[in-house]
Amino acid sequence: GKRRAARRQAIRHPTKIVKDKGPTKATTTFLVYQIFDTFFSEQIEKDEDKENASKRRRCGVCEVCQQPDCGKCKACQDMIKFGGSGRTKQACTQRRCPNLAIKEADDDEGDRK
């Protein structure tokens, strides 16, 4: 009868379920902003300081930087060239530079024509 016909119709032509497409990202109101600002102000300030910090790298000139990898320390054992997984990406402990230089951005990159 009618029920069987309705089931067959549903199987042959399934109706699409329409999902509610409301806002997908969290909406921050002024009240939420104030609450976060009062409770997490110290953490927010620390995060802003990290963004402005310059990245420090080895100088590459001193004796310590120019030594070969020892192959015995934990950092070397993790390197791919010594049979490790290469996951930690750390320098050899004997090659840790005592005078790290601050990496400066090249000013001439933006001026090229």
N, C-alpha and C positions, 0 to 999 in steps of 0.2 A: 503494500500500500504506500501511503504517503510518507511514512517514516523511512521506509527502505529507499524510496526515491530521494529523500532529503539526504540520507547518508551517502548514497552514490554521488549525488551532486557535490557534497562536501569533499569527498575523496578525489573526485575528478578535478574540481576547481576549488582548491582551498582558499579561504579568505585570508588576506594579509592582515596580520595583527599590527595596528598602528601604535607605536610607542610614543609616550609623551616626550617630546624633544624640548625639555626645559633647559634652563641654564646648566651648562656642563662644568664650568669652572666655578670655584667658590667666589661668592660675591662678598666683598669686604665693605661693610658699612662704616660710617664714621665712628659709631660706638665700638665696633670690633677693633678698629684701628687704635682708638684710645686705650682699650683694654690691653692690647698687645704692647702698646707703647709703655704703659705703666708697669706691666709685669716682666716684660722681656727687654727693657731698654738697654741693659748691660750687654746682653748677647747681640743685640742689633748693632751696637757701637763696635763690638769686637769684629763682627762680620764686615763692617764698613772699613775698618782698619786693614783687614786682610786684603781687600780688593785694591787698595791703594799701595800696598807694599810691593817693592821691586823684588824680582826673583834673583837669588844669589847663585852663582856658579863658580866652579873651580877656576883659578886664574890660568892654569895651563902652562905657566912659565917656571914656577919654582921646582926644586928637586923632587919634592914629594909628588907633585902632579905628573912628573915625567918618568917615574918609576914604573916598571912592568907589573902586571897583576901577579900576586904571590901564588894563587891557586890553592891555598890552604885554608884561608879564612872562610867564614860563613858566607860572606858576600860573593867570593870567588867560586865557592862550591855550588852556588845557585846559578852562576853564569852558564849560558849555553855552550860556550867554548870549552868549559871544564866539565861538561856532562850534566849540568843542572837544568832546571825548568826555565830559568830566566824570569821568574815571576816577580822577585823583589826589586830588580833593577837598581841595585845599590853599587856604589863604587867599592873597590878593594879597601879594606881597613887601613892598609899601609899607604894608600893613595889619597886619603882624606886631606884636602887642602886646608892648611891652617889660616890662610888669608883669602877667604872667599871674596870674589869680585862681584859687584852688582852689575847685572846684565843691563846694558843701555840699548834702547831702541835706535835703529839706524835712522837718522834724520833725513838722509838723502833718498830714501825709498819713495816717499810721497811726492818728491819734486821731479821725478823722471817724466819725460815727455815722449 
